[in-house]
């Protein structure tokens, strides 16, 4: 992550996506628990991964990001990772600026579960 200046990376077995690892995952699931840099990725990664197909349109991607509160979607074709779509990529497509803005605001909202726990 440091080498390529990014906050998340897909975790793969071969070409198949099996998880996503974010800087936040590392912080919360390893560092905060006193684990070192030798902690296996599988102990930190999110194993529930939302993916999108390469032929999906930007509106569908924005809706998926908002609905799942994720900022990045692995792009998968026939179970093979072919790319990563970020919310910033959607913002660059002028026709979808309102959709990406809506997705970002929904992603940034605390989840319903988190709200329920706080009250």
C-alpha positions in Angstrom: 0.0 0.0 0.0 2.8 2.4 0.8 4.7 1.6 -2.4 1.7 2.6 -4.6 0.1 5.1 -2.2 -3.3 3.4 -1.9 -5.6 2.6 1.0 -6.8 -0.8 -0.1 -5.8 -3.8 -2.1 -7.6 -6.8 -3.3 -6.5 -10.2 -1.9 -6.5 -12.9 -4.4 -6.0 -16.6 -4.7 -4.7 -17.0 -8.3 -6.9 -14.6 -10.3 -10.0 -14.9 -7.9 -10.7 -12.2 -5.4 -11.1 -13.6 -1.9 -10.9 -10.4 0.2 -10.1 -6.8 0.4 -7.5 -5.3 2.8 -7.7 -1.7 3.8 -5.4 0.5 5.9 -8.3 0.7 8.3 -8.5 -3.1 8.5 -4.8 -3.3 9.4 -5.2 -0.6 12.0 -8.3 -2.0 13.7 -7.8 -5.8 13.3 -4.0 -5.9 13.9 -2.3 -2.8 15.3 -5.1 -2.0 17.8 -4.9 -5.6 19.0 -1.2 -5.4 19.5 -0.3 -7.7 16.6 2.8 -7.1 14.6 3.7 -6.7 10.9 3.9 -10.5 10.6 0.2 -10.8 11.1 -1.3 -12.8 8.1 -3.4 -10.8 5.7 -6.2 -13.4 6.1 -6.5 -12.3 9.8 -7.1 -8.6 8.8 -8.9 -8.7 5.5 -12.6 -8.3 4.8 -13.7 -11.6 3.3 -17.1 -10.4 2.1 -16.3 -8.7 -1.2 -18.7 -6.8 -3.4 -17.6 -7.0 -7.0 -18.9 -5.6 -10.3 -18.6 -6.8 -13.9 -16.7 -4.8 -16.5 -19.8 -4.1 -18.6 -21.8 -2.5 -15.7 -22.5 1.2 -16.1 -21.3 3.9 -13.7 -24.8 4.4 -12.2 -25.0 0.8 -11.2 -21.5 1.0 -9.7 -22.4 4.1 -7.7 -25.5 2.4 -6.4 -23.5 -0.7 -5.4 -20.9 1.5 -3.6 -23.6 3.4 -1.8 -25.7 0.4 -0.9 -22.7 -1.5 0.5 -20.8 1.5 1.9 -17.6 0.8 0.0 -15.4 3.2 -1.9 -13.8 0.6 -4.2 -15.2 -2.3 -6.2 -13.0 -5.0 -7.7 -14.0 -5.5 -11.3 -14.3 -9.2 -12.0 -14.8 -11.0 -15.3 -15.5 -14.8 -15.2 -14.2 -14.8 -11.5 -11.0 -13.2 -12.6 -9.9 -9.8 -11.2 -9.5 -7.4 -14.1 -9.4 -4.0 -12.3 -10.5 -1.8 -9.4 -13.1 0.9 -9.7 -12.9 3.7 -7.2 -15.5 6.3 -6.2 -13.0 8.9 -7.6 -13.2 7.2 -11.0 -17.0 7.8 -11.1 -16.5 11.5 -10.1 -14.4 11.9 -13.3 -17.4 10.9 -15.5 -19.3 14.2 -15.7 -22.7 12.7 -16.5 -22.5 10.7 -13.2 -21.3 13.5 -10.9 -24.6 13.5 -9.0 -24.6 9.7 -8.6 -21.0 9.6 -7.4 -21.7 12.4 -5.0 -24.8 10.7 -3.7 -22.8 7.4 -3.4 -20.0 9.1 -1.5 -22.4 10.8 1.0 -24.1 7.4 1.6 -20.8 5.6 2.0 -19.7 8.2 4.5 -22.8 7.9 6.6 -22.5 5.7 9.6 -24.1 2.3 8.9 -27.6 1.6 10.2 -26.1 -1.1 12.5 -23.6 1.4 14.0 -26.4 3.9 14.6 -28.5 1.2 16.3 -25.5 0.3 18.6 -25.0 3.9 19.6 -28.6 4.5 20.7 
